[in-house]
Amino acid sequence: MRIVVTGKDGQVARALIAAGARSDAVEIVAVGRPELDLARPETIGPAIAAARPDLVVSAAAYTAVDQAEDEPDQAFLINEKGAGEVAQAARELGVPIIHLSTDYVFSGDGAEPYDEAMPTGPKSVYGASKLAGEEAVAAANPNHLILRVAWVYSPYGKNFVKTMLRLAESRDQLSVVDDQIGNPTSAEDIAEAILAIARHWQTAGAARPNGLYHFVGSGETSWCRLAREIFRVSGALSGPTAEVAAITTAEFPTKAARPKNSRLDCRRFATDFGHAAPPWQESVARVVNTLLRDRDSSPS
C-alpha cells in the first residue's frame, strides 16, 4: 500500500516515514512545499495525483495557535480550504483520506472526556479553523476518516517534551500550568494508529469504518505533571532535569485560549480498529530516551 502524507517536516509525517521504513507492507511518500502548499490550493491536486496514493493522510496544517489569532485568514486558508482541497484530490483519484484534527475543536469546559458525539465549541481561531477543516473534508470526500488527536509530542520538530528538556539545560526551576488536563500523545503512536486503520481497511472492503474518531495516549495528566514525568525519566538517564512549580492558566496568559479539559474518549476507535495507544508514561519514556540518545551521539 502506498500512503501519501501531506507535509514533510511535521511530527506525524516524520513518524509515519520512520514507521514505513520498518514495514514491508507500506510505502510512505511525503509531499510538501514547494510542490504541495496548502496556502496555494492550486498546487494540491497535481502534487497528490503525481504521488499515486492508495491512501492519503492529511497531516499538514497551520499549527501556530497564538499566531492564528493575528492571522485568521491564513489559518482558515490552510486548515479549511487547503484540507478540503486535499480531500477533493483524494476523491478524484478514488482513494480514501485520513485527516488529522485536534482537541481544540472543543471548548474544554466539560467535566468528562469528550467523545465523538459531543458538541464542539472552539474558543480560538486555530480550533475554529480546524473544525472548519473537518467539515470541508467530510463534504469533499465521503470516503474519509477524521482523527482527532491532542498534546502531540515526538523526537521531531517543536513540541512540549523537547522544550522542557531544552529549558532544563539552562534553568533549575520551571513554572508549568497545572489546571489544564489532557492526554499526551506520541506522534509515533499516532503513526501506528494510522497504519492500523490502513491494515483494517485493506481487509474490510466496503464495510470499512469511517467518519469521526478520537485517538490519544492512554491516561490523563496536566502539563505540570507531564513536565515532572519528563524530568523523572530524563534524570534516571542522567539527562537534564529541573524542579517544576505548578501555576494556573491565569498566571500564564496566552493570546489564544487553551481548553482546560482536553481529554478525548477513544473507546470507539479501540472497538472498531482493535487498537489503543500505550499508557502515556511509556510513550514519554520512549521519546525522552530517543532524544537523549540522539543528543549524546551527535557531534559536539
C-alpha positions in Angstrom: 0.0 0.0 0.0 1.3 3.4 -1.0 0.3 6.0 1.7 0.8 9.7 0.7 1.1 12.1 3.7 0.9 15.9 3.4 3.8 17.7 4.9 7.4 16.7 5.0 8.5 18.1 8.4 5.5 17.7 10.6 5.7 15.4 13.6 3.2 12.8 12.3 4.6 12.9 8.8 8.1 12.2 10.1 6.8 9.5 12.4 4.9 7.9 9.5 8.1 7.9 7.4 10.0 6.2 10.2 7.3 3.6 10.7 7.1 2.9 6.9 10.8 2.3 6.8 10.3 -0.5 9.3 7.5 -2.1 7.3 7.5 -4.2 4.1 3.7 -3.8 3.7 3.5 0.0 3.2 5.4 2.7 1.3 5.2 6.2 2.8 5.5 9.2 0.5 5.6 12.6 2.0 4.6 15.6 -0.2 5.1 19.1 0.9 6.3 22.6 0.0 7.0 23.8 -2.6 5.3 21.0 -4.6 2.3 20.9 -2.3 1.5 24.1 -0.5 -1.8 24.3 1.4 -1.7 28.1 1.2 -1.6 27.7 -2.6 -4.6 25.4 -3.3 -3.8 25.1 -7.0 -0.7 23.0 -6.1 -2.6 20.4 -4.1 -4.4 18.3 -6.7 -1.4 17.9 -9.1 1.0 17.1 -6.3 -1.2 14.4 -4.8 -2.0 12.9 -8.2 1.7 12.7 -9.1 2.4 10.8 -5.9 -0.1 8.0 -6.9 -1.6 7.2 -3.5 -3.7 4.3 -2.4 -4.5 6.3 0.8 -4.0 10.0 1.6 -3.1 11.2 5.1 -3.9 14.9 5.6 -1.4 15.8 8.3 -0.1 19.2 7.2 -1.7 22.2 8.9 -1.4 25.7 10.3 -0.5 24.9 13.9 0.8 28.3 15.3 -2.0 28.5 17.9 -1.3 32.0 19.2 -0.2 33.4 15.9 -3.5 32.3 14.4 -5.3 35.0 16.4 -3.5 37.6 14.3 -3.7 35.6 11.1 -7.2 34.2 10.9 -7.4 34.4 7.1 -4.1 32.4 6.7 -5.2 29.8 9.3 -8.6 29.2 7.6 -6.9 29.2 4.1 -4.7 26.3 5.2 -6.8 24.5 7.7 -10.2 24.7 5.9 -9.7 25.4 2.2 -6.4 23.5 2.0 -7.7 20.5 3.9 -10.8 20.4 1.7 -8.7 20.5 -1.5 -6.6 17.6 -0.2 -9.8 15.6 0.4 -11.2 16.6 -3.1 -7.9 15.5 -4.7 -8.2 12.1 -3.0 -11.8 11.8 -4.1 -10.9 12.5 -7.7 -8.3 9.7 -7.5 -10.9 7.3 -5.9 -8.9 6.9 -2.7 -9.8 7.4 1.0 -8.4 10.1 3.2 -7.4 10.2 6.9 -7.5 13.8 8.1 -5.9 14.8 11.4 -7.7 17.2 13.7 -7.5 18.4 17.3 -8.9 18.6 20.8 -9.1 22.4 20.2 -12.4 21.9 18.4 -14.0 21.6 21.9 -14.4 24.4 24.4 -12.7 22.5 27.1 -15.4 23.5 29.6 -16.8 19.9 30.1 -16.2 17.8 33.1 -15.8 14.5 31.2 -13.6 13.2 28.4 -15.1 14.3 25.0 -16.5 11.6 22.8 -17.2 12.0 19.1 -20.9 12.8 19.6 -20.3 15.7 22.0 -20.9 19.2 20.7 -17.9 21.3 19.6 -17.3 24.9 20.6 -13.8 26.1 19.8 -12.5 29.2 21.7 -9.6 30.0 19.4 -9.1 30.8 15.8 -6.9 27.7 15.5 -9.7 25.5 16.9 -12.3 27.1 14.7 -10.2 26.7 11.6 -9.6 23.0 12.3 -13.3 22.4 12.9 -14.0 24.1 9.6 -11.4 21.8 8.1 -13.2 18.7 9.4 -16.4 19.9 7.7 -14.6 20.7 4.5 -13.0 17.2 4.4 -16.3 15.5 5.1 -18.1 17.5 2.4 -15.4 16.9 -0.2 -14.8 13.2 0.2 -17.4 10.8 1.6 -14.6 8.2 2.0 -13.0 9.9 4.9 -11.8 9.3 8.5 -11.2 12.3 10.7 -8.9 11.5 13.5 -8.8 14.0 16.4 -5.5 13.9 18.4 -4.2 16.0 21.3 -1.0 17.1 23.1 1.3 15.7 20.4 5.0 15.3 21.0 7.8 13.3 19.4 11.5 13.3 18.7 10.8 15.6 15.8 10.0 19.3 15.3 8.9 21.6 18.1 6.9 20.2 21.0 6.5 20.3 24.8 8.8 17.4 25.6 11.7 18.9 23.6 11.0 22.3 25.0 11.2 21.1 28.6 14.4 19.2 28.0 15.9 22.3 26.3 14.9 24.7 29.1 16.3 22.4 31.7 19.7 22.7 30.2 19.9 26.3 31.5 17.3 26.5 34.3 16.9 24.8 37.6 13.2 25.6 38.1 10.3 26.0 35.6 6.7 27.1 36.2 4.2 25.0 34.3 0.4 25.2 34.1 -1.4 22.6 36.3 -5.1 23.3 35.6 -5.2 22.1 32.0 -5.9 18.3 31.7 -5.3 16.2 28.7 -3.9 13.1 27.1 -0.2 13.4 26.0 0.1 11.6 22.6 3.2 10.5 20.9 3.3 11.1 17.1 4.8 7.7 16.8 1.7 6.2 18.4 -0.5 8.3 16.0 1.5 6.8 13.1 0.9 3.3 14.4 -2.8 4.1 14.7 -2.9 5.3 11.1 -1.2 2.1 9.9 -3.8 0.1 12.0 -6.5 1.9 10.1 -4.9 1.2 6.8 -4.5 -2.5 7.6 -8.1 -2.8 8.7 -9.4 -1.0 5.6 -7.4 -3.4 3.4 -9.4 -6.4 4.7 -12.8 -4.7 5.5 -13.7 -3.7 1.9 -16.9 -1.7 1.5 -17.7 -2.3 5.2 -14.7 -0.4 6.4 -15.5 2.0 9.3 -15.1 5.7 8.6 -16.3 9.1 9.9 -15.1 10.7 13.1 -12.7 9.2 15.7 -10.6 10.2 18.7 -7.1 8.8 19.3 -4.9 9.9 22.2 -2.4 8.4 24.6 -3.9 6.2 27.4 -4.4 8.0 30.7 -4.6 11.7 31.6 -2.4 14.3 33.3 -1.7 18.0 33.4 1.1 19.9 31.7 2.8 20.3 35.1 2.7 16.6 35.9 3.8 15.8 32.3 6.8 18.0 32.8 7.7 16.3 36.1 7.4 12.9 34.4 9.7 14.1 31.6 12.3 15.1 34.1 11.9 12.0 36.2 12.7 9.9 33.1 15.5 12.2 32.0 17.1 12.3 35.4 17.2 8.5 35.6 19.1 8.6 32.3 21.5 11.3 33.5 19.8 13.8 31.3 18.7 17.4 32.2 16.2 18.0 35.0 14.5 20.9 36.7 12.1 21.5 39.6 8.6 22.2 38.3 6.4 24.7 40.1 2.6 24.4 39.5 0.8 27.5 38.3 -2.6 28.3 37.0 -3.7 29.2 33.5 -4.4 32.8 34.7 -0.7 33.1 35.8 0.5 32.1 32.3 -1.8 34.1 29.9 -1.6 33.3 26.2 -3.2 35.1 23.2 -5.3 32.1 22.3 -7.4 30.3 24.9 -6.4 26.8 25.7 -9.1 24.1 26.5 -8.9 23.4 30.3 -10.3 19.9 29.6 -8.6 18.4 26.5 -9.4 14.8 27.4 -10.7 12.7 24.5 -12.6 9.4 24.8 -11.1 6.8 22.4 -13.4 3.8 23.0 -14.9 4.0 19.6 -11.5 3.7 17.9 -10.4 0.8 20.1 -13.7 -1.0 19.4 -13.7 -0.5 15.6 -10.0 -1.0 14.9 -8.8 -3.2 17.8 -6.0 -0.7 18.6 -5.2 1.6 21.5 -2.3 3.8 22.5 0.0 2.6 25.3 -0.1 4.5 28.6 1.3 8.0 28.0 4.1 7.4 30.5 5.5 4.6 28.4 5.5 6.7 25.2 7.0 9.7 27.0 9.8 7.5 28.3 10.5 6.2 24.8 10.7 9.6 23.3 12.9 11.1 26.1 15.2 8.1 25.7 15.4 8.7 22.0 16.1 12.4 22.4 18.8 11.8 25.0 20.4 9.1 22.9 20.4 11.3 19.8 21.9 14.2 21.8 24.7 12.0 23.2 25.5 10.5 19.8 25.6 13.8 17.9 28.9 15.7 17.3 29.7 18.5 19.7 
